[in-house]
Amino acid sequence: MTNLNEMNIDYVRKVNQLKPHNRKAFDYIANKITKVTLSEDESDELLLEILDDLLIAQRNGKSANSFFGEDLDQFVDDISIELPKRSFKSILLFGTFTFSIMFSILFVIFGFADFLSWISVVRHIKIPVLAALLIVFVFLIFSLLSIFLDSNAQNRTKTQNIIQALSLFLSYSITYFIFNFVKQGPYFSFPFYLSLPLAIVFIVTTIHIKKKYFPKKQFI
């Protein structure tokens, strides 16, 4: 779940009342719903309602198959259509998460490259201003693409995962080509003693957002 977790004693107690087969089906449903782009509060409320109804059905002698139907994925799809998508706050947080993780990797790579340049030739790497602007633009485009995929997908599919992973790969590949082939304009340096601490800031931001707001969400 999202806001509800194993520390929620009431939730755990109710889940433990389910028979093994019913619990397996509920766990599958719960896992699917946490990946649906709903607001966290809506997801938590929905899972509690389903759990309560399933316990009532179990006491009446019904199985999970008769309660959910034979197609569990269809059950999730039918419910998801009626629910609101994730709030603007969640989308903004996910955008910050995506932006932070991409730039943390970039600054780590560049920071170590600049450090090696400094200890070998006592010179910082020079970056064309135009190349830097293009790189930021590329990262912004791919971050928005990742946000769009996450915000408009009812359930994550293998294709969506592949597209998102490919987008991440392409963003760094394009960055490499920009850095090597775009040489026009004035240059500036961004030394390792600035880029590496900045990378740490982005990494800490990424970890904080993931743990606090998306503890069980799968991105790739």
C-alpha positions in Angstrom: 0.0 0.0 0.0 1.1 3.6 0.1 0.3 5.5 3.3 -0.8 2.2 4.9 2.1 -0.2 5.7 3.0 -3.1 8.0 3.0 -0.7 10.9 -0.7 -0.4 10.5 -1.8 -3.0 13.0 -5.4 -3.0 12.0 -4.6 -3.6 8.3 -2.2 -6.4 9.1 -4.6 -8.0 11.5 -7.3 -8.1 8.8 -5.0 -9.4 6.2 -4.0 -12.2 8.5 -7.6 -13.3 8.8 -7.7 -14.2 5.1 -7.4 -17.8 4.1 -4.2 -18.5 2.1 -5.9 -18.6 -1.3 -7.9 -15.5 -0.6 -4.8 -13.7 0.8 -2.8 -14.6 -2.4 -5.6 -13.1 -4.5 -5.9 -10.0 -2.3 -2.1 -9.4 -2.3 -2.1 -9.6 -6.1 -5.0 -7.1 -6.3 -3.3 -4.8 -3.7 0.0 -4.9 -5.6 -1.8 -4.0 -8.9 -3.7 -1.1 -7.3 -0.5 0.4 -5.8 0.8 0.7 -9.4 -2.3 2.4 -10.6 -1.9 6.2 -10.9 -4.4 7.1 -8.2 -3.9 9.5 -5.3 -2.4 7.8 -2.4 -5.4 8.4 -0.1 -7.7 7.0 -2.7 -5.6 3.8 -3.0 -5.5 3.3 0.7 -9.2 3.8 1.1 -10.0 1.5 -1.7 -7.8 -1.3 -0.5 -9.3 -1.1 3.0 -12.8 -1.3 1.5 -11.9 -4.3 -0.6 -10.3 -6.0 2.3 -13.4 -5.5 4.5 -15.7 -6.8 1.8 -13.5 -9.8 1.1 -13.5 -10.7 4.8 -17.3 -10.5 4.8 -17.5 -12.7 1.7 -15.1 -15.2 3.3 -17.2 -15.4 6.4 -20.2 -16.2 4.1 -18.2 -19.0 2.5 -17.3 -17.3 -0.7 -13.8 -17.7 -2.2 -11.7 -14.9 -3.7 -12.5 -16.2 -7.2 -16.2 -15.8 -6.7 -15.6 -12.3 -5.1 -13.1 -10.9 -7.6 -14.0 -13.0 -10.6 -11.7 -15.3 -12.5 -9.8 -12.4 -14.1 -8.1 -10.4 -11.4 -6.5 -7.9 -13.8 -10.0 -7.1 -15.2 -11.2 -6.5 -11.7 -8.5 -3.9 -11.1 -9.1 -2.3 -14.5 -12.9 -2.0 -13.9 -12.3 -0.3 -10.5 -9.5 1.9 -11.8 -11.7 3.5 -14.5 -14.0 5.0 -11.8 -11.2 6.5 -9.7 -9.4 9.8 -10.0 -5.8 9.9 -11.2 -3.0 10.9 -9.0 -3.0 14.4 -7.5 -0.9 17.2 -9.0 1.3 17.1 -5.9 2.1 13.4 -6.5 2.9 14.2 -10.2 5.1 17.1 -9.1 6.9 14.8 -6.6 7.4 12.2 -9.3 8.7 14.8 -11.7 11.2 16.0 -9.0 12.2 12.3 -8.4 12.8 11.7 -12.1 14.7 14.9 -12.6 16.9 14.3 -9.5 17.8 10.8 -10.3 18.8 11.7 -13.9 20.9 14.6 -12.8 22.5 12.8 -9.9 23.8 10.2 -12.3 25.0 12.9 -14.8 26.9 14.8 -12.1 28.5 11.7 -10.7 29.8 10.7 -14.1 30.9 14.3 -14.9 32.4 14.8 -11.5 34.6 11.8 -11.6 35.6 12.6 -15.2 36.6 16.1 -14.2 38.5 14.8 -11.2 40.5 12.4 -13.5 41.2 15.3 -15.8 42.4 17.4 -12.9 44.8 14.8 -11.5 46.1 13.8 -14.9 46.5 17.2 -16.8 45.8 19.6 -14.0 42.9 21.1 -15.9 39.1 21.1 -15.5 36.8 19.9 -18.3 35.5 22.8 -20.4 31.8 22.7 -21.3 30.3 24.7 -24.2 27.3 26.8 -23.0 25.3 25.6 -26.0 26.0 22.0 -25.2 25.0 22.5 -21.5 21.7 24.1 -22.6 20.9 21.3 -25.0 21.7 18.7 -22.3 19.3 20.3 -19.9 16.7 20.5 -22.6 17.1 16.8 -23.4 16.9 15.8 -19.8 13.8 17.9 -19.4 12.1 16.3 -22.4 12.8 12.8 -21.2 11.7 13.6 -17.6 8.4 14.9 -19.0 8.1 11.7 -21.1 8.6 9.6 -18.0 6.1 11.7 -16.0 3.6 11.3 -18.9 4.0 7.6 -19.0 3.5 7.2 -15.3 0.6 9.6 -15.0 -1.5 8.2 -17.9 -1.0 4.5 -17.4 -3.7 2.7 -15.6 -1.4 -0.3 -15.0 2.3 -0.5 -15.8 3.0 -2.9 -18.6 6.2 -4.5 -19.9 6.0 -2.2 -22.9 5.8 0.9 -20.7 8.7 -0.3 -18.6 10.8 -0.8 -21.8 9.9 2.6 -23.1 10.9 4.2 -19.8 14.2 2.3 -19.6 14.9 3.1 -23.2 14.2 6.8 -22.5 16.7 6.8 -19.7 19.3 5.2 -21.9 18.7 7.6 -24.8 18.9 10.6 -22.6 22.5 9.7 -21.6 23.4 8.6 -25.1 22.2 11.9 -26.6 24.0 13.8 -23.8 27.3 12.0 -24.7 26.9 12.9 -28.4 26.0 16.5 -27.6 29.0 16.9 -25.3 31.4 15.5 -27.9 30.1 17.2 -31.0 28.6 20.5 -30.0 31.6 22.8 -29.6 30.2 26.2 -30.6 29.9 29.2 -28.3 31.7 30.2 -25.0 32.9 27.6 -22.5 32.7 27.3 -18.8 34.0 24.8 -16.2 32.1 23.0 -13.6 34.8 21.5 -11.3 34.4 18.2 -9.5 34.4 19.8 -6.1 31.1 21.4 -7.1 29.5 18.7 -9.3 30.1 15.8 -6.8 28.5 17.5 -3.8 25.6 18.6 -6.1 25.3 14.9 -7.1 25.0 14.0 -3.5 22.2 16.5 -3.0 20.3 15.0 -5.9 20.9 11.5 -4.6 19.6 12.4 -1.1 16.6 14.1 -2.7 15.8 11.0 -4.8 16.1 8.7 -1.8 14.0 10.9 0.4 11.2 11.2 -2.1 11.2 7.5 -2.9 11.1 6.4 0.7 8.6 9.0 1.9 6.1 9.3 -1.0 6.6 6.2 -3.2 7.8 3.4 -0.8 6.3 0.5 -2.9 6.0 2.1 -6.3 7.9 0.4 -9.1 9.2 2.8 -11.7 11.1 0.6 -14.0 
